[in-house]
Amino acid sequence: QVQLVESGGGLVQPGGSLRLSCAASGFAFSSHCFSWYRQAPGKERELVASITRARGRTSYADSVEGRFTISRDNDKNTVYLQMDSLILEDTAVYYCRSPPMGLTWGQGTSVTVPS
């Protein structure tokens, strides 16, 4: 069964850090790219960061460039999102995505940065 399970969210003060994890199973992890999306209350889901399958090239939304870092561990079948210098606008549910998931979304992990 193809599965992505996000974890690591929580409540963090402005300026703080969190590291999200995405554990993958049921498919060849190293053969696929991964992305992190987020959906803030009342807003549409947006792409935050992506990492390619082979060379691990990364890309970021302008809103998180320089603050977030996406990485992958092919031995642990896990993708990470290191989030630093968090701000109120980072409050959202964060989702991990990869092509084998098709149209299915996981449960996500919630990040809250209070004002």
MODELLER restraints for C-alpha pairs under 7 A, 6 or more apart:
rsr = mdl.restraints
at = mdl.atoms
rsr.add(forms.Gaussian(group=physical.xy_distance, feature=features.Distance(at['CA:1:A'], at['CA:26:A']), mean=4.91, stdev=0.5))
rsr.add(forms.Gaussian(group=physical.xy_distance, feature=features.Distance(at['CA:2:A'], at['CA:25:A']), mean=5.80, stdev=0.5))
rsr.add(forms.Gaussian(group=physical.xy_distance, feature=features.Distance(at['CA:2:A'], at['CA:26:A']), mean=4.23, stdev=0.5))
rsr.add(forms.Gaussian(group=physical.xy_distance, feature=features.Distance(at['CA:2:A'], at['CA:27:A']), mean=6.08, stdev=0.5))
rsr.add(forms.Gaussian(group=physical.xy_distance, feature=features.Distance(at['CA:2:A'], at['CA:100:A']), mean=6.95, stdev=0.5))
rsr.add(forms.Gaussian(group=physical.xy_distance, feature=features.Distance(at['CA:2:A'], at['CA:101:A']), mean=6.50, stdev=0.5))
rsr.add(forms.Gaussian(group=physical.xy_distance, feature=features.Distance(at['CA:3:A'], at['CA:24:A']), mean=5.75, stdev=0.5))
rsr.add(forms.Gaussian(group=physical.xy_distance, feature=features.Distance(at['CA:3:A'], at['CA:25:A']), mean=5.27, stdev=0.5))
rsr.add(forms.Gaussian(group=physical.xy_distance, feature=features.Distance(at['CA:3:A'], at['CA:26:A']), mean=6.25, stdev=0.5))
rsr.add(forms.Gaussian(group=physical.xy_distance, feature=features.Distance(at['CA:4:A'], at['CA:22:A']), mean=6.19, stdev=0.5))
rsr.add(forms.Gaussian(group=physical.xy_distance, feature=features.Distance(at['CA:4:A'], at['CA:23:A']), mean=5.58, stdev=0.5))
rsr.add(forms.Gaussian(group=physical.xy_distance, feature=features.Distance(at['CA:4:A'], at['CA:24:A']), mean=4.62, stdev=0.5))
rsr.add(forms.Gaussian(group=physical.xy_distance, feature=features.Distance(at['CA:4:A'], at['CA:25:A']), mean=6.64, stdev=0.5))
rsr.add(forms.Gaussian(group=physical.xy_distance, feature=features.Distance(at['CA:4:A'], at['CA:96:A']), mean=6.88, stdev=0.5))
rsr.add(forms.Gaussian(group=physical.xy_distance, feature=features.Distance(at['CA:4:A'], at['CA:106:A']), mean=6.27, stdev=0.5))
rsr.add(forms.Gaussian(group=physical.xy_distance, feature=features.Distance(at['CA:5:A'], at['CA:22:A']), mean=5.36, stdev=0.5))
rsr.add(forms.Gaussian(group=physical.xy_distance, feature=features.Distance(at['CA:5:A'], at['CA:23:A']), mean=5.16, stdev=0.5))
rsr.add(forms.Gaussian(group=physical.xy_distance, feature=features.Distance(at['CA:5:A'], at['CA:24:A']), mean=6.62, stdev=0.5))
rsr.add(forms.Gaussian(group=physical.xy_distance, feature=features.Distance(at['CA:5:A'], at['CA:106:A']), mean=6.48, stdev=0.5))
rsr.add(forms.Gaussian(group=physical.xy_distance, feature=features.Distance(at['CA:6:A'], at['CA:21:A']), mean=5.63, stdev=0.5))
rsr.add(forms.Gaussian(group=physical.xy_distance, feature=features.Distance(at['CA:6:A'], at['CA:22:A']), mean=4.43, stdev=0.5))
rsr.add(forms.Gaussian(group=physical.xy_distance, feature=features.Distance(at['CA:6:A'], at['CA:23:A']), mean=6.56, stdev=0.5))
rsr.add(forms.Gaussian(group=physical.xy_distance, feature=features.Distance(at['CA:6:A'], at['CA:95:A']), mean=6.71, stdev=0.5))
rsr.add(forms.Gaussian(group=physical.xy_distance, feature=features.Distance(at['CA:6:A'], at['CA:96:A']), mean=6.54, stdev=0.5))
rsr.add(forms.Gaussian(group=physical.xy_distance, feature=features.Distance(at['CA:6:A'], at['CA:108:A']), mean=5.47, stdev=0.5))
rsr.add(forms.Gaussian(group=physical.xy_distance, feature=features.Distance(at['CA:6:A'], at['CA:109:A']), mean=5.73, stdev=0.5))
rsr.add(forms.Gaussian(group=physical.xy_distance, feature=features.Distance(at['CA:7:A'], at['CA:20:A']), mean=5.77, stdev=0.5))
rsr.add(forms.Gaussian(group=physical.xy_distance, feature=features.Distance(at['CA:7:A'], at['CA:21:A']), mean=5.26, stdev=0.5))
rsr.add(forms.Gaussian(group=physical.xy_distance, feature=features.Distance(at['CA:7:A'], at['CA:22:A']), mean=6.48, stdev=0.5))
rsr.add(forms.Gaussian(group=physical.xy_distance, feature=features.Distance(at['CA:7:A'], at['CA:109:A']), mean=5.51, stdev=0.5))
rsr.add(forms.Gaussian(group=physical.xy_distance, feature=features.Distance(at['CA:8:A'], at['CA:19:A']), mean=6.08, stdev=0.5))
rsr.add(forms.Gaussian(group=physical.xy_distance, feature=features.Distance(at['CA:8:A'], at['CA:20:A']), mean=4.51, stdev=0.5))
rsr.add(forms.Gaussian(group=physical.xy_distance, feature=features.Distance(at['CA:8:A'], at['CA:21:A']), mean=6.03, stdev=0.5))
rsr.add(forms.Gaussian(group=physical.xy_distance, feature=features.Distance(at['CA:8:A'], at['CA:109:A']), mean=6.83, stdev=0.5))
rsr.add(forms.Gaussian(group=physical.xy_distance, feature=features.Distance(at['CA:9:A'], at['CA:20:A']), mean=6.22, stdev=0.5))
rsr.add(forms.Gaussian(group=physical.xy_distance, feature=features.Distance(at['CA:9:A'], at['CA:109:A']), mean=5.18, stdev=0.5))
rsr.add(forms.Gaussian(group=physical.xy_distance, feature=features.Distance(at['CA:9:A'], at['CA:110:A']), mean=5.05, stdev=0.5))
rsr.add(forms.Gaussian(group=physical.xy_distance, feature=features.Distance(at['CA:9:A'], at['CA:111:A']), mean=4.90, stdev=0.5))
rsr.add(forms.Gaussian(group=physical.xy_distance, feature=features.Distance(at['CA:10:A'], at['CA:110:A']), mean=6.13, stdev=0.5))
rsr.add(forms.Gaussian(group=physical.xy_distance, feature=features.Distance(at['CA:10:A'], at['CA:111:A']), mean=4.97, stdev=0.5))
rsr.add(forms.Gaussian(group=physical.xy_distance, feature=features.Distance(at['CA:10:A'], at['CA:112:A']), mean=6.13, stdev=0.5))
rsr.add(forms.Gaussian(group=physical.xy_distance, feature=features.Distance(at['CA:11:A'], at['CA:111:A']), mean=6.08, stdev=0.5))
rsr.add(forms.Gaussian(group=physical.xy_distance, feature=features.Distance(at['CA:11:A'], at['CA:112:A']), mean=4.74, stdev=0.5))
rsr.add(forms.Gaussian(group=physical.xy_distance, feature=features.Distance(at['CA:11:A'], at['CA:113:A']), mean=6.04, stdev=0.5))
rsr.add(forms.Gaussian(group=physical.xy_distance, feature=features.Distance(at['CA:12:A'], at['CA:112:A']), mean=6.32, stdev=0.5))
rsr.add(forms.Gaussian(group=physical.xy_distance, feature=features.Distance(at['CA:12:A'], at['CA:113:A']), mean=5.32, stdev=0.5))
rsr.add(forms.Gaussian(group=physical.xy_distance, feature=features.Distance(at['CA:13:A'], at['CA:113:A']), mean=5.62, stdev=0.5))
rsr.add(forms.Gaussian(group=physical.xy_distance, feature=features.Distance(at['CA:13:A'], at['CA:114:A']), mean=6.30, stdev=0.5))
rsr.add(forms.Gaussian(group=physical.xy_distance, feature=features.Distance(at['CA:14:A'], at['CA:85:A']), mean=6.94, stdev=0.5))
rsr.add(forms.Gaussian(group=physical.xy_distance, feature=features.Distance(at['CA:14:A'], at['CA:86:A']), mean=5.34, stdev=0.5))
rsr.add(forms.Gaussian(group=physical.xy_distance, feature=features.Distance(at['CA:14:A'], at['CA:87:A']), mean=5.07, stdev=0.5))
rsr.add(forms.Gaussian(group=physical.xy_distance, feature=features.Distance(at['CA:14:A'], at['CA:88:A']), mean=6.73, stdev=0.5))
rsr.add(forms.Gaussian(group=physical.xy_distance, feature=features.Distance(at['CA:14:A'], at['CA:113:A']), mean=5.96, stdev=0.5))
rsr.add(forms.Gaussian(group=physical.xy_distance, feature=features.Distance(at['CA:14:A'], at['CA:114:A']), mean=6.95, stdev=0.5))
rsr.add(forms.Gaussian(group=physical.xy_distance, feature=features.Distance(at['CA:15:A'], at['CA:84:A']), mean=7.00, stdev=0.5))
rsr.add(forms.Gaussian(group=physical.xy_distance, feature=features.Distance(at['CA:15:A'], at['CA:85:A']), mean=4.11, stdev=0.5))
rsr.add(forms.Gaussian(group=physical.xy_distance, feature=features.Distance(at['CA:15:A'], at['CA:86:A']), mean=4.85, stdev=0.5))
rsr.add(forms.Gaussian(group=physical.xy_distance, feature=features.Distance(at['CA:15:A'], at['CA:87:A']), mean=6.38, stdev=0.5))
rsr.add(forms.Gaussian(group=physical.xy_distance, feature=features.Distance(at['CA:16:A'], at['CA:84:A']), mean=6.12, stdev=0.5))
rsr.add(forms.Gaussian(group=physical.xy_distance, feature=features.Distance(at['CA:16:A'], at['CA:85:A']), mean=5.46, stdev=0.5))
rsr.add(forms.Gaussian(group=physical.xy_distance, feature=features.Distance(at['CA:16:A'], at['CA:86:A']), mean=5.51, stdev=0.5))
rsr.add(forms.Gaussian(group=physical.xy_distance, feature=features.Distance(at['CA:17:A'], at['CA:83:A']), mean=5.39, stdev=0.5))
rsr.add(forms.Gaussian(group=physical.xy_distance, feature=features.Distance(at['CA:17:A'], at['CA:84:A']), mean=4.39, stdev=0.5))
rsr.add(forms.Gaussian(group=physical.xy_distance, feature=features.Distance(at['CA:17:A'], at['CA:85:A']), mean=6.24, stdev=0.5))
rsr.add(forms.Gaussian(group=physical.xy_distance, feature=features.Distance(at['CA:17:A'], at['CA:86:A']), mean=6.25, stdev=0.5))
rsr.add(forms.Gaussian(group=physical.xy_distance, feature=features.Distance(at['CA:18:A'], at['CA:82:A']), mean=6.12, stdev=0.5))
rsr.add(forms.Gaussian(group=physical.xy_distance, feature=features.Distance(at['CA:18:A'], at['CA:83:A']), mean=5.24, stdev=0.5))
rsr.add(forms.Gaussian(group=physical.xy_distance, feature=features.Distance(at['CA:18:A'], at['CA:84:A']), mean=6.73, stdev=0.5))
rsr.add(forms.Gaussian(group=physical.xy_distance, feature=features.Distance(at['CA:19:A'], at['CA:80:A']), mean=6.71, stdev=0.5))
rsr.add(forms.Gaussian(group=physical.xy_distance, feature=features.Distance(at['CA:19:A'], at['CA:81:A']), mean=5.56, stdev=0.5))
rsr.add(forms.Gaussian(group=physical.xy_distance, feature=features.Distance(at['CA:19:A'], at['CA:82:A']), mean=4.38, stdev=0.5))
rsr.add(forms.Gaussian(group=physical.xy_distance, feature=features.Distance(at['CA:19:A'], at['CA:83:A']), mean=5.94, stdev=0.5))
rsr.add(forms.Gaussian(group=physical.xy_distance, feature=features.Distance(at['CA:20:A'], at['CA:80:A']), mean=5.49, stdev=0.5))
rsr.add(forms.Gaussian(group=physical.xy_distance, feature=features.Distance(at['CA:20:A'], at['CA:81:A']), mean=4.96, stdev=0.5))
rsr.add(forms.Gaussian(group=physical.xy_distance, feature=features.Distance(at['CA:20:A'], at['CA:82:A']), mean=6.39, stdev=0.5))
rsr.add(forms.Gaussian(group=physical.xy_distance, feature=features.Distance(at['CA:21:A'], at['CA:78:A']), mean=6.64, stdev=0.5))
rsr.add(forms.Gaussian(group=physical.xy_distance, feature=features.Distance(at['CA:21:A'], at['CA:79:A']), mean=5.80, stdev=0.5))
rsr.add(forms.Gaussian(group=physical.xy_distance, feature=features.Distance(at['CA:21:A'], at['CA:80:A']), mean=4.58, stdev=0.5))
rsr.add(forms.Gaussian(group=physical.xy_distance, feature=features.Distance(at['CA:21:A'], at['CA:81:A']), mean=6.54, stdev=0.5))
rsr.add(forms.Gaussian(group=physical.xy_distance, feature=features.Distance(at['CA:22:A'], at['CA:78:A']), mean=5.37, stdev=0.5))
rsr.add(forms.Gaussian(group=physical.xy_distance, feature=features.Distance(at['CA:22:A'], at['CA:79:A']), mean=5.00, stdev=0.5))
rsr.add(forms.Gaussian(group=physical.xy_distance, feature=features.Distance(at['CA:22:A'], at['CA:80:A']), mean=6.22, stdev=0.5))
rsr.add(forms.Gaussian(group=physical.xy_distance, feature=features.Distance(at['CA:22:A'], at['CA:96:A']), mean=6.24, stdev=0.5))
rsr.add(forms.Gaussian(group=physical.xy_distance, feature=features.Distance(at['CA:23:A'], at['CA:77:A']), mean=6.09, stdev=0.5))
rsr.add(forms.Gaussian(group=physical.xy_distance, feature=features.Distance(at['CA:23:A'], at['CA:78:A']), mean=4.58, stdev=0.5))
rsr.add(forms.Gaussian(group=physical.xy_distance, feature=features.Distance(at['CA:23:A'], at['CA:79:A']), mean=6.70, stdev=0.5))
rsr.add(forms.Gaussian(group=physical.xy_distance, feature=features.Distance(at['CA:24:A'], at['CA:77:A']), mean=5.54, stdev=0.5))
rsr.add(forms.Gaussian(group=physical.xy_distance, feature=features.Distance(at['CA:24:A'], at['CA:78:A']), mean=6.01, stdev=0.5))
rsr.add(forms.Gaussian(group=physical.xy_distance, feature=features.Distance(at['CA:29:A'], at['CA:74:A']), mean=6.69, stdev=0.5))
rsr.add(forms.Gaussian(group=physical.xy_distance, feature=features.Distance(at['CA:29:A'], at['CA:77:A']), mean=5.80, stdev=0.5))
rsr.add(forms.Gaussian(group=physical.xy_distance, feature=features.Distance(at['CA:30:A'], at['CA:53:A']), mean=6.01, stdev=0.5))
rsr.add(forms.Gaussian(group=physical.xy_distance, feature=features.Distance(at['CA:30:A'], at['CA:74:A']), mean=5.66, stdev=0.5))
rsr.add(forms.Gaussian(group=physical.xy_distance, feature=features.Distance(at['CA:31:A'], at['CA:53:A']), mean=5.69, stdev=0.5))
rsr.add(forms.Gaussian(group=physical.xy_distance, feature=features.Distance(at['CA:32:A'], at['CA:53:A']), mean=4.87, stdev=0.5))
rsr.add(forms.Gaussian(group=physical.xy_distance, feature=features.Distance(at['CA:32:A'], at['CA:98:A']), mean=6.79, stdev=0.5))
rsr.add(forms.Gaussian(group=physical.xy_distance, feature=features.Distance(at['CA:33:A'], at['CA:51:A']), mean=5.73, stdev=0.5))
rsr.add(forms.Gaussian(group=physical.xy_distance, feature=features.Distance(at['CA:33:A'], at['CA:52:A']), mean=4.47, stdev=0.5))
rsr.add(forms.Gaussian(group=physical.xy_distance, feature=features.Distance(at['CA:33:A'], at['CA:53:A']), mean=4.47, stdev=0.5))
rsr.add(forms.Gaussian(group=physical.xy_distance, feature=features.Distance(at['CA:33:A'], at['CA:98:A']), mean=6.09, stdev=0.5))
rsr.add(forms.Gaussian(group=physical.xy_distance, feature=features.Distance(at['CA:34:A'], at['CA:50:A']), mean=5.70, stdev=0.5))
rsr.add(forms.Gaussian(group=physical.xy_distance, feature=features.Distance(at['CA:34:A'], at['CA:51:A']), mean=5.48, stdev=0.5))
rsr.add(forms.Gaussian(group=physical.xy_distance, feature=features.Distance(at['CA:34:A'], at['CA:52:A']), mean=6.70, stdev=0.5))
rsr.add(forms.Gaussian(group=physical.xy_distance, feature=features.Distance(at['CA:34:A'], at['CA:97:A']), mean=5.64, stdev=0.5))
rsr.add(forms.Gaussian(group=physical.xy_distance, feature=features.Distance(at['CA:34:A'], at['CA:98:A']), mean=4.76, stdev=0.5))
rsr.add(forms.Gaussian(group=physical.xy_distance, feature=features.Distance(at['CA:35:A'], at['CA:49:A']), mean=5.55, stdev=0.5))
rsr.add(forms.Gaussian(group=physical.xy_distance, feature=features.Distance(at['CA:35:A'], at['CA:50:A']), mean=4.12, stdev=0.5))
rsr.add(forms.Gaussian(group=physical.xy_distance, feature=features.Distance(at['CA:35:A'], at['CA:51:A']), mean=6.36, stdev=0.5))
rsr.add(forms.Gaussian(group=physical.xy_distance, feature=features.Distance(at['CA:35:A'], at['CA:96:A']), mean=5.78, stdev=0.5))
rsr.add(forms.Gaussian(group=physical.xy_distance, feature=features.Distance(at['CA:35:A'], at['CA:97:A']), mean=5.10, stdev=0.5))
rsr.add(forms.Gaussian(group=physical.xy_distance, feature=features.Distance(at['CA:35:A'], at['CA:98:A']), mean=6.48, stdev=0.5))
rsr.add(forms.Gaussian(group=physical.xy_distance, feature=features.Distance(at['CA:36:A'], at['CA:47:A']), mean=6.33, stdev=0.5))
rsr.add(forms.Gaussian(group=physical.xy_distance, feature=features.Distance(at['CA:36:A'], at['CA:48:A']), mean=5.49, stdev=0.5))
rsr.add(forms.Gaussian(group=physical.xy_distance, feature=features.Distance(at['CA:36:A'], at['CA:49:A']), mean=5.28, stdev=0.5))
rsr.add(forms.Gaussian(group=physical.xy_distance, feature=features.Distance(at['CA:36:A'], at['CA:50:A']), mean=6.38, stdev=0.5))
rsr.add(forms.Gaussian(group=physical.xy_distance, feature=features.Distance(at['CA:36:A'], at['CA:94:A']), mean=6.77, stdev=0.5))
rsr.add(forms.Gaussian(group=physical.xy_distance, feature=features.Distance(at['CA:36:A'], at['CA:95:A']), mean=5.57, stdev=0.5))
rsr.add(forms.Gaussian(group=physical.xy_distance, feature=features.Distance(at['CA:36:A'], at['CA:96:A']), mean=4.60, stdev=0.5))
rsr.add(forms.Gaussian(group=physical.xy_distance, feature=features.Distance(at['CA:36:A'], at['CA:97:A']), mean=6.16, stdev=0.5))
rsr.add(forms.Gaussian(group=physical.xy_distance, feature=features.Distance(at['CA:37:A'], at['CA:45:A']), mean=6.62, stdev=0.5))
rsr.add(forms.Gaussian(group=physical.xy_distance, feature=features.Distance(at['CA:37:A'], at['CA:46:A']), mean=5.44, stdev=0.5))
rsr.add(forms.Gaussian(group=physical.xy_distance, feature=features.Distance(at['CA:37:A'], at['CA:47:A']), mean=4.40, stdev=0.5))
rsr.add(forms.Gaussian(group=physical.xy_distance, feature=features.Distance(at['CA:37:A'], at['CA:48:A']), mean=5.10, stdev=0.5))
rsr.add(forms.Gaussian(group=physical.xy_distance, feature=features.Distance(at['CA:37:A'], at['CA:94:A']), mean=5.68, stdev=0.5))
rsr.add(forms.Gaussian(group=physical.xy_distance, feature=features.Distance(at['CA:37:A'], at['CA:95:A']), mean=5.06, stdev=0.5))
rsr.add(forms.Gaussian(group=physical.xy_distance, feature=features.Distance(at['CA:37:A'], at['CA:96:A']), mean=6.35, stdev=0.5))
rsr.add(forms.Gaussian(group=physical.xy_distance, feature=features.Distance(at['CA:38:A'], at['CA:45:A']), mean=5.49, stdev=0.5))
rsr.add(forms.Gaussian(group=physical.xy_distance, feature=features.Distance(at['CA:38:A'], at['CA:46:A']), mean=5.48, stdev=0.5))
rsr.add(forms.Gaussian(group=physical.xy_distance, feature=features.Distance(at['CA:38:A'], at['CA:47:A']), mean=6.61, stdev=0.5))
rsr.add(forms.Gaussian(group=physical.xy_distance, feature=features.Distance(at['CA:38:A'], at['CA:48:A']), mean=6.67, stdev=0.5))
rsr.add(forms.Gaussian(group=physical.xy_distance, feature=features.Distance(at['CA:38:A'], at['CA:92:A']), mean=5.84, stdev=0.5))
rsr.add(forms.Gaussian(group=physical.xy_distance, feature=features.Distance(at['CA:38:A'], at['CA:93:A']), mean=5.42, stdev=0.5))
rsr.add(forms.Gaussian(group=physical.xy_distance, feature=features.Distance(at['CA:38:A'], at['CA:94:A']), mean=4.27, stdev=0.5))
rsr.add(forms.Gaussian(group=physical.xy_distance, feature=features.Distance(at['CA:38:A'], at['CA:95:A']), mean=5.91, stdev=0.5))
rsr.add(forms.Gaussian(group=physical.xy_distance, feature=features.Distance(at['CA:39:A'], at['CA:45:A']), mean=4.26, stdev=0.5))
rsr.add(forms.Gaussian(group=physical.xy_distance, feature=features.Distance(at['CA:39:A'], at['CA:46:A']), mean=6.34, stdev=0.5))
rsr.add(forms.Gaussian(group=physical.xy_distance, feature=features.Distance(at['CA:39:A'], at['CA:92:A']), mean=5.15, stdev=0.5))
rsr.add(forms.Gaussian(group=physical.xy_distance, feature=features.Distance(at['CA:39:A'], at['CA:93:A']), mean=5.31, stdev=0.5))
rsr.add(forms.Gaussian(group=physical.xy_distance, feature=features.Distance(at['CA:39:A'], at['CA:94:A']), mean=6.60, stdev=0.5))
rsr.add(forms.Gaussian(group=physical.xy_distance, feature=features.Distance(at['CA:40:A'], at['CA:91:A']), mean=6.13, stdev=0.5))
rsr.add(forms.Gaussian(group=physical.xy_distance, feature=features.Distance(at['CA:40:A'], at['CA:92:A']), mean=4.04, stdev=0.5))
rsr.add(forms.Gaussian(group=physical.xy_distance, feature=features.Distance(at['CA:40:A'], at['CA:93:A']), mean=6.39, stdev=0.5))
rsr.add(forms.Gaussian(group=physical.xy_distance, feature=features.Distance(at['CA:41:A'], at['CA:92:A']), mean=6.65, stdev=0.5))
rsr.add(forms.Gaussian(group=physical.xy_distance, feature=features.Distance(at['CA:47:A'], at['CA:61:A']), mean=6.78, stdev=0.5))
rsr.add(forms.Gaussian(group=physical.xy_distance, feature=features.Distance(at['CA:48:A'], at['CA:60:A']), mean=5.76, stdev=0.5))
rsr.add(forms.Gaussian(group=physical.xy_distance, feature=features.Distance(at['CA:48:A'], at['CA:61:A']), mean=5.12, stdev=0.5))
rsr.add(forms.Gaussian(group=physical.xy_distance, feature=features.Distance(at['CA:49:A'], at['CA:59:A']), mean=5.56, stdev=0.5))
rsr.add(forms.Gaussian(group=physical.xy_distance, feature=features.Distance(at['CA:49:A'], at['CA:60:A']), mean=4.36, stdev=0.5))
rsr.add(forms.Gaussian(group=physical.xy_distance, feature=features.Distance(at['CA:49:A'], at['CA:61:A']), mean=6.28, stdev=0.5))
rsr.add(forms.Gaussian(group=physical.xy_distance, feature=features.Distance(at['CA:49:A'], at['CA:70:A']), mean=6.49, stdev=0.5))
rsr.add(forms.Gaussian(group=physical.xy_distance, feature=features.Distance(at['CA:50:A'], at['CA:58:A']), mean=5.51, stdev=0.5))
rsr.add(forms.Gaussian(group=physical.xy_distance, feature=features.Distance(at['CA:50:A'], at['CA:59:A']), mean=5.32, stdev=0.5))
rsr.add(forms.Gaussian(group=physical.xy_distance, feature=features.Distance(at['CA:50:A'], at['CA:60:A']), mean=6.63, stdev=0.5))
rsr.add(forms.Gaussian(group=physical.xy_distance, feature=features.Distance(at['CA:50:A'], at['CA:70:A']), mean=6.91, stdev=0.5))
rsr.add(forms.Gaussian(group=physical.xy_distance, feature=features.Distance(at['CA:51:A'], at['CA:57:A']), mean=5.39, stdev=0.5))
rsr.add(forms.Gaussian(group=physical.xy_distance, feature=features.Distance(at['CA:51:A'], at['CA:58:A']), mean=4.44, stdev=0.5))
rsr.add(forms.Gaussian(group=physical.xy_distance, feature=features.Distance(at['CA:51:A'], at['CA:59:A']), mean=6.68, stdev=0.5))
rsr.add(forms.Gaussian(group=physical.xy_distance, feature=features.Distance(at['CA:51:A'], at['CA:70:A']), mean=6.75, stdev=0.5))
rsr.add(forms.Gaussian(group=physical.xy_distance, feature=features.Distance(at['CA:52:A'], at['CA:58:A']), mean=6.60, stdev=0.5))
rsr.add(forms.Gaussian(group=physical.xy_distance, feature=features.Distance(at['CA:58:A'], at['CA:70:A']), mean=6.93, stdev=0.5))
rsr.add(forms.Gaussian(group=physical.xy_distance, feature=features.Distance(at['CA:67:A'], at['CA:83:A']), mean=6.15, stdev=0.5))
rsr.add(forms.Gaussian(group=physical.xy_distance, feature=features.Distance(at['CA:67:A'], at['CA:84:A']), mean=5.15, stdev=0.5))
rsr.add(forms.Gaussian(group=physical.xy_distance, feature=features.Distance(at['CA:67:A'], at['CA:85:A']), mean=6.11, stdev=0.5))
rsr.add(forms.Gaussian(group=physical.xy_distance, feature=features.Distance(at['CA:68:A'], at['CA:81:A']), mean=6.70, stdev=0.5))
rsr.add(forms.Gaussian(group=physical.xy_distance, feature=features.Distance(at['CA:68:A'], at['CA:82:A']), mean=5.49, stdev=0.5))
rsr.add(forms.Gaussian(group=physical.xy_distance, feature=features.Distance(at['CA:68:A'], at['CA:83:A']), mean=4.48, stdev=0.5))
rsr.add(forms.Gaussian(group=physical.xy_distance, feature=features.Distance(at['CA:68:A'], at['CA:84:A']), mean=6.02, stdev=0.5))
rsr.add(forms.Gaussian(group=physical.xy_distance, feature=features.Distance(at['CA:69:A'], at['CA:81:A']), mean=5.63, stdev=0.5))
rsr.add(forms.Gaussian(group=physical.xy_distance, feature=features.Distance(at['CA:69:A'], at['CA:82:A']), mean=4.99, stdev=0.5))
rsr.add(forms.Gaussian(group=physical.xy_distance, feature=features.Distance(at['CA:69:A'], at['CA:83:A']), mean=6.59, stdev=0.5))
rsr.add(forms.Gaussian(group=physical.xy_distance, feature=features.Distance(at['CA:70:A'], at['CA:80:A']), mean=5.63, stdev=0.5))
rsr.add(forms.Gaussian(group=physical.xy_distance, feature=features.Distance(at['CA:70:A'], at['CA:81:A']), mean=4.57, stdev=0.5))
rsr.add(forms.Gaussian(group=physical.xy_distance, feature=features.Distance(at['CA:70:A'], at['CA:82:A']), mean=6.36, stdev=0.5))
rsr.add(forms.Gaussian(group=physical.xy_distance, feature=features.Distance(at['CA:71:A'], at['CA:79:A']), mean=5.81, stdev=0.5))
rsr.add(forms.Gaussian(group=physical.xy_distance, feature=features.Distance(at['CA:71:A'], at['CA:80:A']), mean=5.23, stdev=0.5))
rsr.add(forms.Gaussian(group=physical.xy_distance, feature=features.Distance(at['CA:71:A'], at['CA:81:A']), mean=6.59, stdev=0.5))
rsr.add(forms.Gaussian(group=physical.xy_distance, feature=features.Distance(at['CA:72:A'], at['CA:78:A']), mean=5.91, stdev=0.5))
rsr.add(forms.Gaussian(group=physical.xy_distance, feature=features.Distance(at['CA:72:A'], at['CA:79:A']), mean=4.30, stdev=0.5))
rsr.add(forms.Gaussian(group=physical.xy_distance, feature=features.Distance(at['CA:72:A'], at['CA:80:A']), mean=6.03, stdev=0.5))
rsr.add(forms.Gaussian(group=physical.xy_distance, feature=features.Distance(at['CA:73:A'], at['CA:79:A']), mean=6.32, stdev=0.5))
rsr.add(forms.Gaussian(group=physical.xy_distance, feature=features.Distance(at['CA:87:A'], at['CA:113:A']), mean=6.20, stdev=0.5))
rsr.add(forms.Gaussian(group=physical.xy_distance, feature=features.Distance(at['CA:88:A'], at['CA:113:A']), mean=4.94, stdev=0.5))
rsr.add(forms.Gaussian(group=physical.xy_distance, feature=features.Distance(at['CA:88:A'], at['CA:114:A']), mean=5.98, stdev=0.5))
rsr.add(forms.Gaussian(group=physical.xy_distance, feature=features.Distance(at['CA:88:A'], at['CA:115:A']), mean=5.88, stdev=0.5))
rsr.add(forms.Gaussian(group=physical.xy_distance, feature=features.Distance(at['CA:90:A'], at['CA:113:A']), mean=6.75, stdev=0.5))
rsr.add(forms.Gaussian(group=physical.xy_distance, feature=features.Distance(at['CA:91:A'], at['CA:111:A']), mean=5.33, stdev=0.5))
rsr.add(forms.Gaussian(group=physical.xy_distance, feature=features.Distance(at['CA:91:A'], at['CA:112:A']), mean=4.58, stdev=0.5))
rsr.add(forms.Gaussian(group=physical.xy_distance, feature=features.Distance(at['CA:91:A'], at['CA:113:A']), mean=5.39, stdev=0.5))
rsr.add(forms.Gaussian(group=physical.xy_distance, feature=features.Distance(at['CA:92:A'], at['CA:110:A']), mean=6.00, stdev=0.5))
rsr.add(forms.Gaussian(group=physical.xy_distance, feature=features.Distance(at['CA:92:A'], at['CA:111:A']), mean=5.48, stdev=0.5))
rsr.add(forms.Gaussian(group=physical.xy_distance, feature=features.Distance(at['CA:92:A'], at['CA:112:A']), mean=6.64, stdev=0.5))
rsr.add(forms.Gaussian(group=physical.xy_distance, feature=features.Distance(at['CA:93:A'], at['CA:108:A']), mean=5.90, stdev=0.5))
rsr.add(forms.Gaussian(group=physical.xy_distance, feature=features.Distance(at['CA:93:A'], at['CA:109:A']), mean=5.42, stdev=0.5))
rsr.add(forms.Gaussian(group=physical.xy_distance, feature=features.Distance(at['CA:93:A'], at['CA:110:A']), mean=4.25, stdev=0.5))
rsr.add(forms.Gaussian(group=physical.xy_distance, feature=features.Distance(at['CA:93:A'], at['CA:111:A']), mean=6.04, stdev=0.5))
rsr.add(forms.Gaussian(group=physical.xy_distance, feature=features.Distance(at['CA:94:A'], at['CA:108:A']), mean=5.26, stdev=0.5))
rsr.add(forms.Gaussian(group=physical.xy_distance, feature=features.Distance(at['CA:94:A'], at['CA:109:A']), mean=5.27, stdev=0.5))
rsr.add(forms.Gaussian(group=physical.xy_distance, feature=features.Distance(at['CA:94:A'], at['CA:110:A']), mean=6.15, stdev=0.5))
rsr.add(forms.Gaussian(group=physical.xy_distance, feature=features.Distance(at['CA:95:A'], at['CA:106:A']), mean=6.66, stdev=0.5))
rsr.add(forms.Gaussian(group=physical.xy_distance, feature=features.Distance(at['CA:95:A'], at['CA:108:A']), mean=4.55, stdev=0.5))
rsr.add(forms.Gaussian(group=physical.xy_distance, feature=features.Distance(at['CA:95:A'], at['CA:109:A']), mean=6.72, stdev=0.5))
